Amino acid sequence: MRIAFLPSMFLALMVGMSSAVHATPTADAAQPVVATIASPDAQIMTINLNTADEATLQRELSGVGSAKAKAIVAYREANGDFASADELLEVKGIGKAIFEKNRDRVAVN
């Protein structure tokens, strides 16, 4: 009788603990989900491709380092001012991916 009593007590204890663990919420589930949404009023700084120097291009444009900034300025000096932002794709080293990342940051005023 004692032999059957101990396993049944152990089983009851384990079932009770299991349901208690599953019934209590975890600390992560109780925390609210926080999302950061950019304000529509936030200003995006635009860079004028026709007047910006190498340092500004390198600092403000994503994926544009020293060599690509020099290439943009050299293209502008060789071909004149950019007629549209899409013309940036003509610069050696500037592909669609870099252009898409910076589409909202460039202007040709």
N, C-alpha and C positions, 0 to 999 in steps of 0.2 A: 504494500500500500504506500509506504514511504517512497518507493522507487517511482511510482506513477505520479505521486504528488509533486515532486520536485520539477520534473519536466513540464508538467501542466502549469505550474506557477511561473516557470521561466518563459513559457510560451505566452502566457497572459501578460507578463511584464513587457515582453518585446512588442506585442501587439498594441498595448497601451502606449508605449513610448513612440512607436511608429506613427500612430494616429495623432499623438500630441505634436510630434515634429512637423507633420504635414499640415496640421491645423493652424500652427502659428505662422504669421507672415514673416518673411525675411526682412532684414533691414533695407535691402535694395528695393524690394517691392513697395515699401512705404514711402520712399523718396519720390518726389514729383519729377517728371521729366522736364528739363529746361532746354529750350531751343533758343538760340540767338538768331534773331531775324534782323537783317539790316533795314534801317529806316528808309522809306522811300524818299525822305528829304535829304538823305546823305549825299554829299557831293562827291563825284568821282573826278579826280584831277585829270584833265586832258592835257596832252603834250602836243604842241604844234610841231609837226614834222619838218616844217620849213624854217623854223627858227631855233629849235632845240640844239644844244651842243652835245658833244659825246658824253660828257659826264651826266647830263640830265637824262639822256636816253638810257644810259646804262643803269642809273639809279631808279628811274620811274617805270621802266618797262620790264615786264616779267619775261625771263628767258633771254634777255639781251645783255650780253657781256661787253667787254671792251672791243673785241674784234667785230661784233655785229654792229655796235654803235658807230665804230669807225666806217664800216661799210655803208651804213645809212647816210652818214655825212658825205662820204665820197660819192655815193650815187647822186645825192642832191647837188653837189658841186659839179658833177659831170653832166647831169641831165636837166638841171634847173629845178625849180620848186616842184613839189609833189602836187599833182592836179587833184588827186583823191587819196584817201587812206588806203584804198585797195592797191594802189601803186606800190605800196610797201612790199608786196609780194614779189616785185621785180628785183629787189635787193638780194644779192647773193647771201645765202645763209638764213634768210627769213622764209620760213615755210608756212604752210597753212596753220599748223598747230600754234606757233608763236603768234601769228597774226590774230587767230581767234582768241587767244588769251588776252590780247591787248586791244582788241577792236574798239572797246568803249573808252580806251585811254588815249587814243590818237586822234588828232584833228589836223586839218590843213587850212586853217584860217588865213 
